[in-house]
């Protein structure tokens, strides 16, 4: 049975990731605000990205993975910029605000001193 993973862009600029076996019906439910939840208070929504999977378990796994991703990584998926994904991974990407800064301590001050007395 086919299943889809999708990313919605909400009116407030946030993203919602979901999966379904009936894409048309599920998107209509998001548009209508049928279910109380994340998107019902952030309408209107627009479909930003969709991926079809042959097995529901694959779609669920993809949904769970994408939900954990950063906004920047989700936006790369939406742009279909697959080459950017490795650089945006948690292990390879640090926003400038989180970048490691060099220590203010002088290196020579931290190194043990040799007084020549042996």
N, C-alpha and C positions, 0 to 999 in steps of 0.2 A: 504494500500500500504506500503510495507516495505521501510525502509530508514536506512541509515548508518551514524554513526558519526565516524570520523577517525582522527588519529594524524599522521602527516608525520614528519619525521626527515629530515631536509634539509642539504645540503652539508656544510653549515656554522655551523652546530650543533644546529640551532634553531628548534623550533617546529611550525607546522602549524596545526590548528584544523579546520575541515570542516564537512559538512554533505551533503548528496546526496541521490537521489532515484535510481541512477545507478552507483554503486561503480566502476565497471570495466571501464566504459567510463570516469568517473571523474578522476580516478587515471591515466589513459592513457593521459588525457588532462594535468594533472600536469607534467607527465614525458616529454611530448612533448613541454611544455611551451606555449600551445595554447592560453591561456588567459594571458594578462599582469596583473601582480599582484605580491603578495608576493613570491610565489614559482617559478615564471618564471625566476627570477634572482638568485635563490638559488638552482639550479639543479646541480647534480642529487638529487632526493628525494628518500626516502624509506618509505614504510608503516610501522609504528611502532606499531599501535594499531587500531582495528576496533571493533565497537559494532553495532549490528543490533537492530532496533526498529520496532515495528509493525505499529506505527503511525508516520507520518512525524512531527507532532507537538511535539512528545516526543523526536525525534532526534534533532530538532531545539533547544528545551529547554536544552538538554544535551550538545549540541555544545556551546551554550551561557554560560552555567555554566563552562564547562571545559576551555573555552577561558579566563575566569577570574582567573583561578587557577595559582599558582606559578609554576615555572619550576620543583621544587622538587615534587610537587603534581602530575603534569603530568607524571613525570618519575615513580612515584609509580603506576599510572594507567597502564603505559606501561609494568611495571614488574608484573602487576596484584597483587600488594601487597595491597590488600584492607584494611588490618588491620592498615597500616601506614597512611591512609587518615585522620582519625580524628586528629592525632598528627601533621599533616601538615596543618591543617586548619588555617585560619587567626587568629582565636581566641586562638589556642593552640600551634602555632609554631612561634618561633622567631629565625631567623638566629643569630649566635653568634655576628655578627656585629651590630645587632639591640637589643641585649639583654639589659634589664634594669639593670643599674649598681647602686649599693647602693650609697647613697648620701655621699659626702666627709665630710659633716658637722657632727660634733659629736652630738650624741643624747642628751647627758646631757646639751649641750650648747643650744639646741633648746627648752628644757623643761623650763617652768616658774620656777623661783627660789623662794623658801619659805624662807624668812628672819626671820621667827619666831615671827614677830611683829603682826601678826594676822589680 
